Amino acid sequence: MQSWRASLLVVSTTCLLIYVMLKLCFNFLKQFFGVNRMTENIDNIVLEHLRHIRGKVDKTEQSIEDLKLRMSRLESAILSVKREVADSYEAEIHQQSTNDRIIERLERIERRLDLQE
């Protein structure tokens, strides 16, 4: 669970570092060559990409929360089915015990009446 968060943190940090490095490079170009408009365009492009990445991260987090909720519901349903199976097995054991006692009584009656085959 924590690995995707760590990966997202690495990606976000890397993007931020790239942004800072590009900003420094273009500030250098701006000082020595007078490049101003190009810097603004690159800033806008980088910020747009960072916003896009942040949007994807938010969607991924929401999807993971939805999956957690669905998994909790599935686990509850599985536990309910297991409980029903255990109850059914208990009823089957009780029925078998009752059948064994009836067979035992029937055999005893047959012996007393000499009806054995």
Order of alpha helices (4+ residues) and beta strands (2+ residues): alpha-alpha
